[in-house]
Amino acid sequence: MFPRVARQILLPFHEAILGRSTFSIWRRLERQPAPDWEWLHAVQRDGLEKILAHAREQIPYWRDRLAGALSAADLSAILAGVPVLTRAEIGRHREAMRWRAAPGKVLMHRSGGTTDDNLTFYWGRTRQSWDRAMRYRGLARHGIFPGDRILHIWPRYPGRTRLDRIKQRLRDWRDRLTNDEVLDARPLSPERLDAVLDRCASYRPVLLIGYPSWLAALAERVRAAHPRFRPGGLRLILCTGEVLFAFQRRLIEETFGVRVAQEYGSQDAGLIAHEEPAGDLRLNAEQMVVEILRDGRPASPGELGEVVVTHFYMEVMPFIRYATGDVVRQPGTKEAGRGGPGLPVFPVPEGRTSDMLATTDGALCPMRPVVEALVAESGLRDFSLYQPRQDRLVVLFVERAGTEKTLRRPAAEEVLRFFLGKNLHLEWRGGSRFEPFTSGKRRFVCSPVGMRLVGHDRESGLARARAWPQRLEKEPAVNGTV
């Protein structure tokens, strides 16, 4: 379909039919492309007061929970007396947290978590509208607009019933009309990756969206089998859903010859930040308050903390001080003021709470520098680190022809002991391949030890899937231990 027709007619009509105000929100956002602090603070305060008042008035569960909310000028001070909300609590109190009299269509959604430890929650069209409008705004900064040809390299789950399959066919037809197609690359086999490349060649998307690990696998396939492949018309590749490592960004950009940007958010917490052309992540502050907490208090400058979100437009099931399970480093004064006027600069995501490693003396260590150093120094590529104890690390890796020649094990052990402590006990385990998660996501680290140090969900121990390592195929099934 012609992009202008999709942008000016089909997409606005589609959003209106579904009761979403996406385009009006987007236009409102674009009227303030570089908001000053005073305006943004007023918008956030108004949004926060409204969602708190709504939750108190409409949902008995929140009336009790918000008793500690204060009246203060500082937004974080207003929320300081409210307990942090965890996934475990949502699982227990989901029905009590609902707005029973919510108007319009109420949707039940199940997030596609990295570790298949998914969250089921309720939401409405307003929250969906804000998510979509925020993506439109972020992409517009890169010159990509609604109706431009987009290809999502994304998981698709088959319908269980005949009605589900009919609905999926209708969605496929809609996606073709609106230039917003979805293609599932699983199981990331050469044949499946070739099918994605064939579709890129025929469809000529302006934008590719996908997990960094999937897009990196696609780039490796191009280098291995199709070195002359050049995606005509492609202007941007957007990575989302996983941590984007520097080596992945470099591989994808060099292979496809276009810029890579990242988008940070989740289905449960909303679209939190987008990368601007200058390279900074910018917080979508008009729709939420974001805190970076450690043990319930604001993390100190430079300290790792969990991202805690209060979304203004989750009226159907408010998420107030929701612990997302993601970790960032609290910016200092210099970093917080970088970027000039406009939306606040947001720190680079370091991973999930269970992606954080622990040193042998009990300090928290982010996975990003460890993984990047291992890739650069040791020849490891397809691997995962599992830390069941503070002083023990299991290196799980895929054995392929020639692995022993390319793998520099002493270099890898030197890297790991440099970051985690010289007394670290290391164990190596090889296998034919990693058993994939249902989501198709890639996991480089699993550390129940690190999760306990930084996560607010104290009930997420070894019994929960996020604390399990990604299983090597030739090993026995893992039930929380190795």
Summary of the structure (lengths in Angstrom):
residues: 482
radius of gyration: 22.5
end to end distance: 51.7
largest distance: 65.7
contacts: 1554
relative contact order: 0.12
helix: 39%
strand: 21%
